[in-house]
Amino acid sequence: MSVNSPSVRASYADVIVCHGCDHVFDNVPFSAGQQLSCTYCGEVMKVKHANWLMQAAAFTVTGLILFLLTLAFPFIGLEAAGQEQSSRLLSGVWALLDRDRFLLASLVFITIFLMPLVELVGLGYVIGARLLDVKPPGLAKVLHLLFVIRPWNMMEIFFIGVLITTIKLGDIASLLPGIGLYAFAGLILVLIYSHTHLDREALWHWLRHENRFCGRDDEPLVVCHGCGAQVGESLLDVNDRCPRCHSTVRRRIPDSYQRTLALLIAATVLYLPANLLPIMTTVQFGVASSDTIMSGVVHLFQSGNAGIALVVFVASVLVPIAKIFAISYLLWAVRKGPQGNPRHQAILYRITEFVGRWSMIDVFVVTLLVALVQFGVLANIEPGGAIVCFAGVVVLTMLAAETFDPRLLWDAHSE
């Protein structure tokens, strides 16, 4: 059935649908600076900013300039015993490639370079089109992509990793921040502001005003999580694409429970070697010493950096295991039917989804140390076997959270 077929009824419905639980609300007016939250699961459904388009455009242009400055200038340097070691943003990636750590190098490259670049170019494409009031090809796909890749942009986590690296190396060397590092810090801020000021609903409304498509008036509607449109089930029987943004529309994520469980089991298997094997090996004056995640935390604490030790312990030890237990509990709640309060479970899911990516701190710290500490017989740092396992735990738990459909919690409660 074609989207433009006479049997497809396209109209506009002034409603808001919560993507966390599928409840539908009337679109009530509210002021700039306020937000609308779902009364069932607490999900933030809409935020309004005054003059959002011009502000998002200004932040995006600034972000592109800062991104070029980050690449053009030195990022951070290290001085020890009269020797200097300078690095740029991607020096850690090249250092990992030199050691045949292709998977780890690819992960770091994607999260600190490729995704921020795609995000900046995508924002520029969408905002530029809106300012010029033109609708170039692929605009809907780019707008949808911007919100899909957002969790995989980990610049802010990488920056925290830089601060931890500075403290770790404080006893043996002096760190020299470069212009690239300051530009990188500014880039993090402007990208956050660009996303928070982008009015997604207003952009979809501009691209296509109609947001309800059905074959008959009384049929059940399924929400498109790409653009928020409501699509009749009779249309999905013929074509499972949203008439508005062409994303795949399904009532629930297919095999969500099974895929989440499989990813969770894989992450649990990798969690043990990630904590038992050395995460890096340091060679000073010919003497080698290996550190696990926990021994690194202990070293930070003993050297008087209790605050940083606590950050690393929470991000690298507590968060991964807490995320495994949290997702296990959510799967159990779905399997066993109405267990507990679905609103509390939905909040737990959102917290789990948000904090999981912060465990990448240790991966970035090791990457920076490998790139910086290469002083021949004086000192060298090499990645250990645990780093790939630990990165696998982080990625698998993130994917498990993404494949889990939180609407299943409400389905179980309704049943």
Secondary structure, 3 states (H helix, E strand, C coil): CCCCCCCCEEECCCEEECCCCCCEEECCCCCCCCEEECCCCCCEEEECCCCHHHHHHHHHHHHHHHHHHHHHCCCEEEEECCEEEEECCCHHHHHHHHCCCHHHHHHHHHHHHHHHHHHHHHHHHHHHHHHHCCCCCCHHHHHHHHHHCHHHCCHHHHHHHHHHHHHHCCCCCEEEECHHHHHHHHHHHHHHHHHHHCCHHHHHHHHCCCCEEECCCCCCEEECCCCCCEEEHHHHCCCCECCCCCCECCCCCCCHHHHHHHHHHHHHHHHHHHHHCCCEEEEECCEEEEECHHHHHHHHHHCCCHHHHHHHHHHHHHHHHHHHHHHHHHHHHHHHCCCCCHHHHHHHHHHHHHHHHHHHHHHHHHHHHHHHCECCCCEEEEECCHHHHHHHHHHHHHHHHHHCCCHHHHHHHHC
